[in-house]
Amino acid sequence: FVLSLSDGSAQQEGTIRPGDELVAVGNKKVAGLAFDDALGAIIDSDGETTKLVLFRGSAKDLYGPTGASQEWLDEFVAKA
């Protein structure tokens, strides 16, 4: 999840907020991965820009017993 943001456009625009959950890097799902593995997916991504797919809501909504199914995550990432 996003702990904090440095000054910059994402913070000023409100497109990324503290508490947002990273669920995919490009088309690769990273939801539930350890920090180093998710960071590795960002570092290993190709191109000048990297598409980050974020979920805005509580971790309980994403990972809890009534949270998102794999099917829902697949659809969420595909639509992003």
C-alpha positions, 0 to 999 in steps of 0.5 A: 500500500502507499504509505506516503507521497513525495511532493509532485503531480500525483500528490497534487492531482490526487490520483494516488493517495496514502492507503491506496493498494497496488494491485498490478504493474502493467498487466501483472497482478501484484496484489498480496505480494511482498513489498520487494516482489512488487517493487521488483515488478515495477523495476523490471517493467519495460518502457519509459512509463509504467502503468500502476493499477491501484485499489482505493479502499481498505485492505479488508475490502481487498483481502478480507474474507468478503474481499475481492475474488481472483475473478474480480481482480482479473477484471479490475486489472483488465479494465484499468 
